[in-house]
Amino acid sequence: MHLTRDDACAPRPAARKPRVAAPLFAAAEGLPKIIHQTFHTRALPVELGEAMGAIQRGNPDWEHRFYDDVTARDFIADSYGPAILAYYDAINPKYRAARADLFRYLVVYRSGGVYLDIKSLPTRPLSEVIRPDDRYLISQWRNGPGEAFCDWGLHAELARVPGGEFQQWYIAASPGHPFLRAVIERVLRNLRTYNPGLHGVGQLGVLRVTGPIAYTLAIHPLLARHPHRRVDAHRDLAFEYSIYGKEGHKGALGVHYSELDEPLTPVGAVTQATARVIGSLKRLRRAALRRDQAAAPSPAQGPA
């Protein structure tokens, strides 16, 4: 099935999304030598094109697959069918990061291999850092005091996950790994039940609905049940998070999702109304907390 660029970019009307389960693909052993990357267009900025070329030159024994918006939709349609494609289409096209989140889970679950964000770069050949018996790689940020990514990934929703979020700017997995099926199921459920008042919009909405919060909450309860290897992405894999530095990509690649204030998916009138009520309650709660903090005596004052 081939879809036009107009198809790929067109927003979808609000509608009740049917429940749909991720297919059960047979789990395989080992990671196939496939690198997956995606960007909304094939016209890459110069620096991203150079990084992609470096990846290809540094890994001549790996197949490199690049997907733009059209070929990403083609893949989902061919591998998963119209029901899951409808979930992808329902994501507001301004939220490219959210669409890329869902796509990466789908493509690696079906095909296996290594997914890399378009801004990321392996600085050693993958065959030197991926082991023949690897089934899934799990890593977290170096987010302790004084470390390179201090406090990154330490979300309130992940308070019970030591070290915070699992990184998903890269995913290295064998085809059909149960972790990714669980992630896909959770993301589809989040999209089906999305309420901007509960889940948020902009950066927090993406993190919760499709991004690393959803990814981590799906995988963490399953860690003891399925094969994986814990790694440090920088030390063990020699992966560079971003060629732009820690946060330079936010200004380099157009409007970043953290700047958006629209819902991630179209919502109906009832959901809009409940979102407004929830938003009002949250604002009242924050105002009450501020009043309580202002009324509390400072440590220097002590009790009255």
C-alpha angles and dihedrals in degrees: 000000000000122000127196124240089249088057091049095052102038115111115236123231121250112270138152105270115225119236109261131178126217110249118255107243118189111260114242132202120246132010116279113230096254127127116202124198132165139194130167093249137023089232096090123189110258095254093051091048090052091049091050090050090051090052092051094046092047093050107040091155092058126080112235117211120189122190129192122191093279098047091042089058090045089055094049092046093049097041102035108017134227099308096063091035087059090059091052091048092050092064110100104257089225086069096071090159092059092049090048089051094056092042094053092053092048097046097047094042090055102036107018124212131101124319115199128187110246090246094051128093135196108217095196129047110276092229088065095055104031112079123218090240097047114127102168135357122215124189140162136204123277087242106150124117110296094009124126096261100031111187095359115145096011097129124169090237089060098049090125093052109085109227095016129245126018110238115250101171080100127028122190114185146139116250115277096015110170092227091067094045088055091048092050091049091051095047092048089051091049091051092046093051097034115150117172090212092058104029100031134221134257118023098346091048091054094046091052102039106037108354139076097308091057090041093052096044090053096049104035097073090050100051095103093049105054137045118264141138125231112225142167104240093212102039102032102031101026090227119161111213096212136001086213095058126251099323106356092109090070091074098031102058104049126260109003118219090240087071095056124098100180124105116270091233133018111273130200129238095267092051090047090053094048090046090056091050092048090047091052092049091050091050091050090050092050090048091051091050091051091050091050091049092048091050095048115098116248118245089252092055097047121192119332 
